[in-house]
Amino acid sequence: MKKYNFYAGPSILPQYTLDKTIEGIKDFAGSGLSVLEISHRSKEFIACMNDTIALVRELLEVPAGYHVIFLGGGASLQFAMVPMNMMNKKSAYLNTGEWASKALKEAKLYGEVVEVASSKDKNFNFIPKNYTVPEDSDYFHVTTNNTIYGTELKKDPVVRIPLVADMSSDIFSRPVDVSKYSIIYAGAQKNLAPAGVTMIILKEEVLGKVTRPIPTMLDYRTHIKAESMFNTPPVFAVFAAQQTLRWLKDLGGVKAIQKKNIEKARLLYDEIDRNKLFVPTIKDPEDRSLMNICFVMSDGYKELEKPFAEFAKSKGMVGIEGHRSVGGFRASTYNALPIESVKALVDVMKEFEKKS
Ligand SMILES: *Cc1c(COP(=O)(O)O)cnc(C)c1O
């Protein structure tokens, strides 16, 4: 049976990425070796790394003065590397979800952390709006897409201090004005590649301002200088990322994919709003994520949660259970998810409503 992959991460990749990585596993860049067994210092892989970085720069229009690096450790390691490299005394965080909370917790190891606003008491079902960021903070940290709760910060915050963003789950889903940010980081396993690599875009001038000793591996400057080759990078994941970026470029880039993402999300939110069995967990359309669409059973239909989950599963839907802290359902509609999958889910929802 055809499967429709709505997993939140690791998640669906373009068929192009799968096909090209299979080719690369058999014969990487005509080397006669597999990408799984080739030296990261080989000319073939150095070319792959350089091209991957060039594609990131092109697709996101990364300005001069910024570096693009690829590291291991996931987005979670960035929760600690950011304050370690940027925070002298004080930093500010917008707390919009579980990942934002985890980032904030790590920063507290390095100094004073101001939580400028939080939507925690409403189970993170909105993005706080009117808050003040203390201007004596070394930086302001936001999470642009809250993967678990299904909210998204679609407008760049306006601050006069360096801005840092965890964009793990909406990177490359829409255009971003990189010049407004000092650091952007993203674990690859949502919109880019298999798990194992994190992409970081950094503004050169914000580094080197802290006085604490930083372990070599955790110092951004190490990896900038070594062009992500200080130690062995996640070769396979970088290679896969290159394929996804080529696919995205061929498709017309981030503007083109944004159009598709808007269309997919609209289709599903419209059905959630229309269908009497379901309600969205995020009420304000402005805050609704285009990547992770969360919904629960309406009042009076709560007992249909399990039957719906089973019905959807029987129709090939995979990964639509909500995160354990939210319950209900979450359909992740990342770049690689075709609109046909969303249509199939909508059909399942309609069919279930009819037979209930
Ligand atoms: C998935 C995710 C993370 C965690 O990424 P890891 O690579 O598992 O460390 C952090 N932030 C956001 C927004 C995420 O979606």
PDBQT file of the ligand as one rigid body, heavy atoms in Angstrom, charges set to zero:
ROOT
HETATM    1  C1  LIG A 401      14.018  18.758  15.881  1.00  0.00    +0.000 C 
HETATM    2  C2  LIG A 401      14.333  20.073  16.471  1.00  0.00    +0.000 A 
HETATM    3  C3  LIG A 401      15.424  20.274  17.335  1.00  0.00    +0.000 A 
HETATM    4  C4  LIG A 401      16.308  19.146  17.816  1.00  0.00    +0.000 C 
HETATM    5  O1  LIG A 401      17.164  18.738  16.839  1.00  0.00    +0.000 OA
HETATM    6  P1  LIG A 401      18.280  17.629  17.120  1.00  0.00    +0.000 P 
HETATM    7  O2  LIG A 401      18.983  17.624  15.811  1.00  0.00    +0.000 OA
HETATM    8  O3  LIG A 401      17.566  16.362  17.453  1.00  0.00    +0.000 OA
HETATM    9  O4  LIG A 401      19.147  18.100  18.217  1.00  0.00    +0.000 OA
HETATM   10  C5  LIG A 401      15.657  21.560  17.800  1.00  0.00    +0.000 A 
HETATM   11  N1  LIG A 401      14.888  22.575  17.449  1.00  0.00    +0.000 NA
HETATM   12  C6  LIG A 401      13.817  22.417  16.628  1.00  0.00    +0.000 A 
HETATM   13  C7  LIG A 401      12.987  23.604  16.279  1.00  0.00    +0.000 C 
HETATM   14  C8  LIG A 401      13.515  21.163  16.126  1.00  0.00    +0.000 A 
HETATM   15  O5  LIG A 401      12.473  21.005  15.302  1.00  0.00    +0.000 OA
ENDROOT
TORSDOF 0
